[in-house]
Structure formats: C-alpha cells, structure tokens
Amino acid sequence: MTPQELLEGFDPDRPAPVYLFCPGKGPRAKMPTFEPLLADRCVDRITAGTVDPSTKDFAFAAFYADETAPGEIVLDAQTLPFLAARRVILVRQAERYNTDSGAGALLHYLASPNESTVLMMIANKVDKRTKFFKACEKSGRVVECPALGAPEVAQWARLEAKARGRTIDADAVRTLVDRAGTHLSDVENALINVINFVGDGRTSLTAADVNAACADIAEEEIWSLTDAIAASQPGAALTSLRRLLDLGKHPDEIIGTINWLLKSAYAVGTAQGDPGISSFVAQKVSPLARKLGVGKLRAAFALCTDTQFMSRSTGVDGALALELLVVKLAAPVPQRQSA
C-alpha cells in the first residue's frame, strides 16, 4: 500500500489493527528509500480519524522502540480503551524489531492483535524476510513510504501550496526544489518561509519570492561540513553529511564537492598572493588549509580518490564510505611534542 492509497481510502470506522510504515522503492530507485514525512502524514490521518481530541490523553500513546521493551508496548496494546472506542499506539524506530530477539513479545501479539487497538509502527529500515515484517503484512497493512524524486517533490510542493491557499508557478517550484532538495520536511519548511515572506497580500508565489525568502540549504550544509572538519569535530561533520544525504545529494556528488573544497584549501595554502579563487571561498576554506597544511592536503586528495574507487568497485555502501572519509578528515591533527 502507498501513502496516497491510505490517505484516500482510510475508513475511520474500520481501521486495520496494525500499520507498518517502512521504506520502499520509488519508480526510478534501485534501492529502498524512506521519506519520514509521508509516514507522519499517514499517522496524523489515522490518529485524527480514530481518536477524539477530548479523549486523546486516555486513548493515544507514543513509544520509541529503543527505549521501551516490547512487552510494555504489548501490555499497553492489550489494554481495553477507556472512554473511547479504540486505543491508538505509535511506535517509532521500529527497525529494532527486524530481529527475533528485538521483536520479542511483539511477535506473539502480532499473531493475534487486539481489535480495539490500532498499533502504528514506523521503521526507517526493514527486512522483508523477518518474522516481524511477515507478521505485520499478515495481520495489518504495510505502507511503503519511499523518498520522492524531484518531479514528484515538485508536484507535492504544488499541492502543499494549494492546500495553503496559494499558487506557485513552475519556475518557483523548480527554484524551491533546487534550494531545499528533495527531503519533504525541508521543502515544507522552505514553502512556509516563502508564504510567510509574501504575507497575506498576495496568493501567487514566484521564483523571486523563493530566492528572497530561502537560503540555499544544501550550500549552507556544505559550509557547515567544511567548518566542522576544520574545527576537528567529527560528530558535527557527520551530522552535516547526513543532512546533505537527506537533501538528496548523491555520494559521488558529495565526494566531488569535498575534493573541490580540499583543492580550494590547497590553493590558499600554497598561494604566495592571490590564490585565484573567490574571496568568499578563500575565506571559508582558510581554516581547513591551516588545519591540514600542504602535506596533509595532498594525502586528503588521495583519500578522496580511494573512497570513490572503493564505493564504485567494491560494492561498499556509498554513504558509509563517505562517513569514513569525513571522520578521517575531521580527526584532530596530532600535536608535535617539544623535546
């Protein structure tokens, strides 16, 4: 089942006892991907249609699978609703249940779920060979929420603008997606920024409005990544890297950008005068040049080449190879001890 099918066909009087929201393959994707905002929209629809706001404190509960034992969630799911027709339970990070030991008592519950409970689980990753997945498929609904491609994101943005009483022209949509990427939460935030920028005086949104209201999110993350590497902060560097991946940037594109940053830093580090690059870029990469120095920058070029070769020829996951590269670049430079 797709998120659209669930949103259009959901019957509040006859909800399934179990819903699993998980990754799926988009129309042009080779591997399963996950768009969390699509899952959240479905969760909101089911909750709004099933739970009366006046009884939500009694009828709704939310858990994180890595914080709550499966047995506690099962106990809650088996409890009869109080002052409501049904109990609704949401479990995030349900990828923890991909192993039998992780799922525990939940597997027994899924074999015969409580009809007066709606159990919703969101898994960022899923293994369709597991008992957990097969039990969800048998007892309820599996809703695959793959990441959308740029054309689908553009259409989604048009519908979001329409739902907010606005129209957005083709150039504005293209600019919005170029700046925000294909992660729906970023597109939604960017669209809200544009609407707030325009205000109530105008209902049509243009590319000029987008350019004026939105910073280039991907560009900002590149500079955040550069700053974190220069400051020897691997954690912050990994956070920026993952945000770039969430924005739909391909690992090869990110490696190319990192290589460009290193070459720009090398130009600054070896220049006797003007490094031959823009003053803005020179200023941004100067801390990187100071941290690594000319010798280590040469080694960093080789590391980028090795990473790209490894991800293309050995089958290593591109995102994982990138994480290893970023951690190595962001590692603190050992200080030479004085005699």
N, C-alpha and C positions, 0 to 999 in steps of 0.2 A: 504494500500500500504506500502511496505517496502522501506527503503532507497536504497537497491540494485535494486529493480524494478524501482525506479525513475531514478537512475543514468544510468541504462542500456537502459531505454525506453524513456528518455526525448527527446521531439521534440522541438527544439528552435523556430520553426515556428508556433507551436500550443501549447503554454504553457497554463495551467489552469489559470483562473483569481485569484484563491485563493489557497494557500497551508497552511496547519496547520501541524507543526511538534510537536509531543507530545509523552508522554510516551506510552509504550506498554508492553505486556507480552512476555518475552523470552520463549524459548522452555521448560525450566525447572523452570521458575519463578512462584510463587504463586500470586505475586502482580505486578502491572505495575511498570516498572523502566524506567529511561531516560538516554540516552547517548548523551550529547550535541554535541560531535564531529561529530556524524553521521548526525545530523541536519545541522551543519555548512558545512559539505561536500556537502550536497544537495543544500543548499543556494548558495554556491560557484558555483556549476554546473549550476543552473538556471540563476544566475546573469551573469556568463561568456557567456552563450549561448544566453542571451536575450539582454544584454547591450553592446553596442560598447564602448570600453575603452575611446575613444575620446569624447564621449557624457555622460560619467558617472556622471559628475558634474550636468548635467541637468536632467538625466533620472533615477537616483538612490537616494533614501532617506532612512535613518535608524532612527528608533524611539525606545524608551523604554516606554512600556505601563504605567508604574507607574510614568512617568514624563510628558507624553503628553496626553491631553484629546482626547477621541475617535473622537470627532467632528473635531479636527485638522487633524487627520490621514485620516478621511473620505474626508475632503476637498482636501487634497493632492492627495488621490486616484482618486478623480473625475476630477482632473485637466488633461487636454489633454497633451500628451507628446510634448516636444519641441525639434526639431532637432533629433528626434528618433522615432522609430516605437512604442515603449511602454515605460511606466514608470514602474519602479520596486521599491516596497516599502517593507522594512523589519521591523517587529515589534518584539522586544524581550520582555520577561517577560509577554507574552500574557495570562498567567494564571489569570491575573487580570480580564479577561473577562468572567470568569466562573460564574459570577452573572449578572443578567439582568442590574442592576444599574452600574456595572463595564463596561459592554459592551456598554451601551448607544446607541449612534447613529450608532455604527458599525453594530448592528443587522439589521437595515434598509438597510445599504449598502450591507451587505452580501446577502440580498434577491434578489438584482439585481446589481451585481458588474460590474464595468466598464471593458469592454472587452479590452481596450487599456492599462490596468494596471495589473500588476502581484503583488498581495499582499501576502507576505510570513510572517507567524507568528510562533514564537517559544514559546511554553508553557511548562514549567517544570512540571506542573501538569495540569490535565484536568478532567472534569466531563462530561462523555458522555451523561448524562441526560439533560444537559443545552441546552438552545436555541442556544447559541454560537456554541457549538460543532455540533449540528444538522445542523445549517446553513452552517458551513464550509463543512460538509460532503455532503450537497446538492448542493452547488454552486462550489465546487472545489475538492481538493484532501486532504485527511488526511493521513499523513505519520507517522506511528508509529516507534519510534526510541528507542527500549528497550536496556538496558545495555546488553553487551555480556558476556557469560560465559567464563571460562578460555580456553576451546578448541577453541571457536570462536575467542577469542582475539589472540590466538597463530596463527591461520590461517590468521587473519588480519595483524599481525606483519610480517608474511612471505610475504604477498602481498605488504606491505609497503616497505619492504626491496628490493623486486624485482623491484618495481617502481623506486627505487633509484639506480638501477644497482648493487644490492648486493644480495648475497645468505646467508642464515642463517640456520645453522644446527639445528636439533631437540633439542639437549642439550642447545644450545644458546637461542632458543626460550623459552624453559622451564625456564631457568635462568632469562631471561628478564621479563617474566610474574611474576615469583616468587618475583622479586625485585621491579618491578614497579606496580604490582597489575593489576586489570582489567579495570581501568579507561583509556580510549583510549588516552586522551591527555598526561597522564603520560607515557604510553607505547611509544607514538610517541616521546616524549622528550628523553626518555631513548634510543630509537633506534638512534635518531640523535646524541646523545652523543657517542654511540658506533661507529657510522660511522665516526664521526669527530676524534675519538681516533685512529681508524685504519688508516685513511687518504686515499690517492689515491693509495697507493702502493699495496693494496690487496682488492679483491672484496668479499671474503668469510668472514663471521663473526662467531666466535666461542664463546663457553661459557667462555673461558678465557678472551676474549675481553670484554664480558659483565661484568664479575666480576671486571675487571680492570677499566672499564670506568664508571660504575654506582654504586652509593651508594644505600643501601637498603632504599628506600623512606619510606616504612612503619615503619621501625625501627627508622628512623630519626623523624618521626611524633610522635612515642611513647615517645621519649625523650623530644620532644617539648611540648607534653602534660604534662609530668612529671614536666618540668621546669615551665610551666605556673601555674600549681596547687601550686607548692611550692612557687611561687612568688605572689600568690593571685591575679592572672589575669584571671578572668572568661572569658572575651572576647577572649583572646588568646587561652585559653584552649578549648573553643567551636570551634574555627577555626581549631585547630589540630584534634579534634574529628571528625569534618565533613570531613576533608581530609582523615582520616582513613576509614570512611564510604565510601567515594568516591573511595578509593583504593580497595573496595570490601570486607573489613573486616566485618564479621558478628557481630551484637551487643553482642552476647554471648561470642565471642572470645575477644572482646574489654573489656568486664567486667572481664573476666578471667585474661587478661593482667593487668588491673588496680588492681585487687586483688593481683596479684603477685608483683606488684610494692609496694603496701602497706605492704605486708609481708616482702619484702626486706628492706623497710624503718624501719619496726618494729625490724628486726634482727639487723640493725645498731643502732637503738635507745636503745636496751636492752643489747647489747653486752658489756662485760667488756673488751674484747680484740678483737680477730678476729671474725667478725660476721658470718663467714662460707659461705660467698658468694664472687663472684669475685670482685677484687678491682675496676674494671671499674663500675660494677653495684652499689657497695657500694658508690663510689664517686658520681654517678648520683642521687641516692636516698637520700643522706645525707641531702640536703636542705629540702626535704619532711619530713624526720624524725624530723628535727629541728622545722619545722613549726607546725606540728601536735602534736608532743610529744606522749608518750606511751599511755596515756589515750584516746586521740582523735583517735589514730590509731586503737585501739580496737573498738571504735564506728564506724570508717570507714569500718571495716570488716563487721559489722552488716548492714551497709548501702548498701554495695555491695550485700550482700545476699538478703536483702529486695528488691533491684532493680531487681535482677534476678528473684526472685519469682513473683514480680509484672508483669514483662514483659511476663512471661510464663503462668501465671494463670489467669490474669485479662483481657487479650486482649489489654493492653496498647501498643502503638507503641514502639518497642524496641529502636529506635533512640531517641524518645522523653524521654523515661525513662533514657537513657544514658546521655542526655543533663542535666536533672535534677540532676543526680548523680554528674556530673562534676562540675556544678555550685555550688553545696553544698560543694564539696571538695575544690574548688578553692576560696571559700568565705574567706575574710580576717578573721584572728583569733582575736576576741576582746581582746584588751589590758586591763589588770587588772589595775584599777586606784589605786594610792597610797592614803593612808589615809591622 
